[in-house]
């Protein structure tokens, strides 16, 4: 299967799009006008290809999302990204808040160009609908981010090609959710399955179902949080859609947790949808692992260390959950000779090691230009969505809930080599996996007998499995426990240091949404600021 990369390599070359060609080699529609562009099937194909580029932006699925501080992940004390790390940020924040707003709306406008014009191209109708379905999937992804970041946001259904009529008000979040659902339902009906696509990185029906399950889970949680309605129907839809993805047999957990994330194993069977990156000096490389990774020399596989794990994050793993705990929250350092130090003093900060660059295996490795893709959805999250939704629907766990969660526990029992911490961090290839039944025994109703105990387990299990993938702030916001969880790192011994008391003192309920950037309020008087800012 060919990658979906090399996006904008040659802008002047005429489009020649085939099923066996790398996905990111097409001419972007954004360089051309609708009048002279949307005429042929090749141009329609290239327009949708170009729309995927929006996902790489810093404010979309690029680096800005990493910096949002939670109970698991924090900014470095020397660079809080304009107060993001201490919850002292304002609507003037240009480091994170403004790029998120601008990056998403720029991307949405580019996707809307394809949605607006591709239906008018004279081409095979089924293929045309597939392309529109991909574009609508991308729009749904970006609006799903926006509505969770900001709440009410302007919804644009068509391309904006002039500066007129831009002073639009915010549309209710409830309406935006309905639009997102409609886009994803269209995508489910029209895009290819995983087995049918010929290029990794493109939207599939499985990805659209996963996204829609997450949308319903989120909306149901927020209804419960705000007391605005019964979320049961949404939770049931989330469970049904997640169950369909599980039953499809198209995705599976990889046997060894680190293999989900290493660049040598891209586009693996656990990945449902990810943002593609490619090294090679073509401005398509990834910064993933540059800001968060192992401590140490970046050229030898370390990172800058601008993003840390909290000490608290390291403590929430069960005692035998060594593979996940050490891979995600390592306490090691890449030394100047390229070896690892594993005996760091207790006061050294913990890192987010999930997207580590060590050991460097490429002769032409460039720290600022990596091949690491960003996982938007993976099969492990489908299992977690399914379990959480069923616990909500049934007001407690049933056998299906335990089965889904125990699959994650069973995967964690596979260790590489001698199963030691040293061997794990050396990350030896090829793998020599053994199964250790003493690790993370299955859980049952004897351990988590009711709704409340299972919900708490799932909250922690989402952290242990997905921590470092920029999902936690969204989770804490939809559950309504952001303030409580940000204060939790002060309850352990030793308590979180490095100024965490400032973060814990400043966190407030209004931080469940980001502020509308002041520059946007100034240019559009019809926008109204979120409360608290």
N, C-alpha and C positions, 0 to 999 in steps of 0.2 A: 504494500500500500504506500503510495507516494505521500510525502508531507505536503503540508498546506503552506509552504514557506516561500522565501525569495520574493516578497510582496511587490516591491516597486523597483525592481532592478533596472529595467530599461524603459524609460517613459516614452521614448520616441519610436520604439519598435511596434509594428502593427500587431494586433491581437491575433493569436493563433491558439485558441484554448482547446485542449483535448483532455480526455480522461486520464492519460498517463503523464501529464505535465505537472510540474510542481505548482502548487496552488498559489504561491505568492509571487508569480512572475508576470502578473497581468498589469495592464495599463489602468491607473485609477481614474474613475469617472470624474473625481473632483478636479482634475486638471482640464476638463473639457466642458462645453456647454451642452444642455439638452438638445438644442437645435441641430447640432452637428454630430451628436453622439448616439443617441438611442435609436439606431436604425436597423441593426442586424442582431442576430442571435449571439454572435461572438461579443458584440459590445454589451449586450445584456448580461452575459456571463461575466465579463470583466468588471462591470459595474458592481455586481454583488460581491465578487472577489475583493474589490477595493473597499467595500463597506466593512469587511472584517478588520481592516487596519485600525478602525476606531478603538477596538478593544485593547490595543497595545498602549494607548495613551496613558501618561502618568496618572491622570485623574480618573481613569476608568478601571482597568485591571493592571495598571502599572504600579509604580512604587508608592503613591500617596496613600493608598488603602492600608499599607502595612503599618503606618505610623499611629493609627487611631488606638489609643491606649485602653486596655481593659485589665481585668484581673490577671490575665495571662501574659500580655505583651506590653512593653513600655518603651518609650523613647529613651535614648541615652540622656543622662542628666546634663550633659554639656550642650545638647541641642534638642529642645522640646518641640521643635517645629512650630514656633510661634504660639506656644501654650497648649498645643494638642496633648502633649505628654503630662501636663499638670492641670488640665481642664480650666485654664485661664484664658483660653482663646476667645476671640470676639469675631464679629462679622467682618472685620478687616483682615482676617487671616488669609495670607496669600500663599502660604507654604502648602496647605492641604485643602482647605475648604474651597477656595476659588478654583483651583485646578479640577477638583471633583465636579463642581457645577459646570464649568466651561467645557471640560473634556467630554462629559456626557451629552450636553446639548449639541456640541459640534458633531459628535458621532451620530446622534439621532438625526440631525439634518442630512448627513451623508447617507444614512440608511434610508431616510424618507425619500431621497432622490431616486433610489432604486425602486422603492415601493410605488412612487408616483409614476415613473416613466416606463419601467419594464413591462407592465401590463399592456402597453400600447405597441410593443414590438411584435412584428409578424414573425412568429416562430412556433415550434411545437407547443401546443397548449399545456400539456402535462409538464414539460420541462420549464415552461414559463411560470407555472404555478409553484414548482419546486423552488425556483429562484426567489419568487416573492415570499414563499414560506420561510426561506433562510433569512431574508431581510427582516421579516416580521419577528422572527425569533431573536435576532440581534436587537431590534428595537425594544422588544419585551425585556430582554436582559438589562438593557441600560435604564429603562424606566423603572424596573423593579429595584435597581440600585437607588435611583433618584427618590422614589417614593419612600424608601426606608431611610435614606439620609436626611431628607428635607420635609417629608410629609406632603402637603398639597404642593403641586408643581404644575406649570403650564404644560398642557399636552398638545403636541403638534402632530397632526396626522399626515401632513404633506410637506414637501420640501419648501423651505423659505429661501427664495432667491434674490430678495431685495431687503433693504433696511426699513421698508414700510410695514406697518401693521405688526411691529414687534412688541409694542407696549401692551402685552396681554396679561390678564390676571392669572393667579394660581388656580388650577382646577382642583376640586376636592379629591383627596386621596382615594375615596371610595370609587369615584369615576375612573381614576387612573388604573386602579386594580382591575376594573371591568375591561378596560382597553387591553391591559396586559394579558388577561385571560383569553380574550378574543384573538389576540395575536398568536398566542401559544397553541390555541385550539386549531387555528388555521395551519400552523406549522406542523402539528401532529398529523393532520390529514394529508399534507402535501409533500413534506420532505422525505428523503430516503431513510431507510433503516441503516443501522451500522453495517450490516452485511452488504448493503447495496452501494454504499459510498466507495469511491475509488481514491479519495484524498483525505488523509487524516486532518482533523481540525475543523471540518465542516459540520454544520448543524445536522442532527439526525432526529428521528421521531423519538428515540430514547432520551436524547438530551432535552427535547421539548417537553416530554412527559415528566422528566425529573424537575425541570424548571417550574412546571405548572404545579407539581406536588409541593414544591417549596413555597410557591406563591400561596397556595391554599393553607398550608401549615402556618405561614406567617400571618395571613389575614385572620385565621381562626384564633391564633394566639393573641392578636391585638384586640379582637373583639372581647376575649376573656379579660385581658388586661384592663381595658377601658370600660368594661361593663356596657358595651354598646350593642350587644346581641349575643345570641347563642352561636358558638363556633363549631358546633357538632357537625353540621353539614360540610363545612370547609375541611374539618379534620377527616371526615369520611372520604371526601374527594382526594385528599392527600394520600390516605392509606390505599385507596383504589389505584391511583396512578403509580405510586411507588411499587405496589404489588404487581402491576403490569410490567414494569421495568424488570423486576426480579424474575417474573415468570418467563420473560422473553428469552432468557439464557444467553443474551448477547454480552453481558458483563459479568465479572466475577472478581472477588478479592484475590489479589496476588498472594502467594504463599508467605512471602517475607515482606514485612512492612516497609523497610527502607527502599525496596525495589520499586515502589510506587513513584518515588521522587528523583532517583538518580538519572542524570541526563542520558546515560547509556541505555535507558529503558523507556524512552518516550513512547507515547501513544499506546500504552499497554492496556490490557483487558479491564483494568479497574477504572480507567479514565473514560468518563462519559462525555465530557466536553472540556476542552482547555484552550487557552490562548497560546497560539504558536509563536515561537521566536526562533531566529536563526543567526548564528554567528557568521563571520566572514567579512567584516568591514563593509556591510551594505546597509547599515543603520537599521537593522532588524534584530539585533542582538538583545539579550535580556539582562536586566540588572538584578534579577531574582538571585538571592544569595550574596549580593554585594553589600547591602545594608544589614541583612541578617544572615548569620552563618557562624561558622566556628571562629573563635577569637584567633587573631594572628595575621601574618603577612598575606595580603590579598593575592599577590602573584604566586604564592605557594598553596593556595586553596583556602586561605582565611578570608575574613571579611572586615569591613570598616567598623562594624559593631555599633551602628547607629540605632539598632533595635535590639532589645534584650528580652529574654524571658524573665518574668518575675520569679523570685525564689518560691513564692507561693505556688506557681504553676508546677514546679518540679515536685512539690510535696503532694499533689492530688492523685498521683498514680499509686496503685496498689503495690505492695512490696515486691511481688514477683513480676510486675509488668516492666521488666528491664529494657526490652527492645524498644518499645515506644518511648519510655521515659528518657532513655539515653539518646535516642535518635532525635527526639524533638527538643529536649532541654539539656543539652550537653554542658559539661563543666570541664572543657579541655581547651588546649591552646596549640595552634600550629607554630612551631618554633622556626627559627631562621634557617635551620638545616633541613627543613621539610619534614621533620618527625613531629610526633604529638607529645605534649605533656598532659598527663592524665591526673596529676596530683595537685591541682590548683588549690590555693588556700580558700577557706570558706567564704572570705569576704569578697572574692572575685565574683563578678556578675555571671549569672547563667545566660546562656545564649539560646537563640532559636536556630536549631541545627537541621531542620527538616529539608531545607534546600541547599545544603552545604555543597561546596565546590571540592572538598578534599575527599580522597586524594586526586590530584590533577592527573588525568589520563590522556590528555590531548597534547601533542607536541606543539601545536600552534595556539595553545590556550591564551586567551586575552580576558583579563579580569572584567573589563567593561563591556564585553561583547560575548555573551554566553548563549548556549543553546537551551537553557532551562525553560520549559513551558510552565504556564500558570494554570493549575487545575481549578476550574470553576465548579465542576461537579464530578464526583467520583462515586463508585458503587458503594463504598463504605457509608457515605451520607445517605444514600437511598435506604439502606438498612436502618439507619437512625431515624430518618423521616417516618418510615413505616412503623417503627416501634413507638415513637412519640405519638403519632396520630392515632394508633390503635389504643394506646393507653388513655388518650383523651376520649375517644369514642365510647370505650367500654367502661370508663371511670375506674380503670385499674388494668393490670397486665393479664394477658392470656398466654396460652402456649406459643402463639405466633410471635408475640413480643419477645419472649425469652429466646426463641429460636433465632430471631434476627440478631439480637445482641450477643448471643453466644457464638455466632459466627465470627464476630470481631475478636472475641476472647480466644477462640480456637486459633485464629491466624497468629495471634501474639505468642503462641507456644512454639512457633518455628524459630529456631536460632541458627546462626551461621557458625560453622567451624566448631570451636570448643565452647561456644555460648558465653564467653566472658565479655566484660565491658571493653577490654583492650581489643579483642578480635572484632567486636562490633564497630568500634571507631576506626579501625584499620580498613574496614569495608572491603574485605578481600573478595575478588572475583577470580574464577567462577564460584558460585555459591556451593556450599556443602551443608545443606540444611538437615537438621535433626528436629524431631518433635519431642518436646518436654512436657509430659502431661501434668507436671506439678505446677506449671505456670497458669495463672488465672483459671481456676476451675469454673465450670459452668455455674451460672446463677439460676435460681429457681424462685418459686413463690415462697419458699421458706426464708429466703433472704430479703425479698422485696414483695411483700404480700398485698400491698394496696396502692392506690393511685398516687398518693403523696410520696411514698418511698421510691416508687418507680420513676416518677417525674424528676425527683432529685438525682437519682442515678443517671438518667438520660442527660440531665444538665451537665453533670460531671463527665459523662462518657463522650459527649460531643466535644468537650474541652480536650480530653485526652487523645481522642482520635483526630480531631480537626484543628486543634490549636496551632496557630501560626499560619493559617490559610485565610486570614482576614474575614472570618465569619462570626467571631465571638461578640463584637459590639452589636451586630445585628441581632444575635440571639438574646443578649441581655436586654436590649431595647424591647424586643417583642414580648419577652417574659415579664418585663417591668421590674427587674431586679438589678438594674445597672448600678444604682447607688450602693446597694448592699454588697454587691460583688467587688466593686472597686475598693470598698473599705475592708474587705476580707483579708488582704495581705498583711494588714496590721495586726491580725489576730494570731498569727503563727509566731513561733519562737525559733530563731530571732526574727523580729518583725521586719518587714520590708524596709530597707533603708534608701539612701540616695534621694531623699526628699519626697518619699511616697506619702508622708503625712500631709504635704501640701496638696497632692492630688486627691487624697481622701477627704480633705477638708473642703475642697472646691467642688467636688462632684455634686450634681444636683439633678433633680428630675427633668429639668428642661434640656439636659444633655442627651436625652433620648432622641433628639433631632439636632442636626447641625444648623447653624444660622444661614439665612440667605445672604450671600456676599454683598457687602455694602456697595460695591461698584455696580452690581446689578440693580439694587434698589435705586441708585442714583440715575441710572439710565432708563429705568422702567418704573414710573410712579405708581403703576397699578399693582406692583408686588407689595406684599405686606410681610413684615418680619415675623419670624417665629417667636413665641413667648420666651422671655428670659434673656433675650439678646438686645 
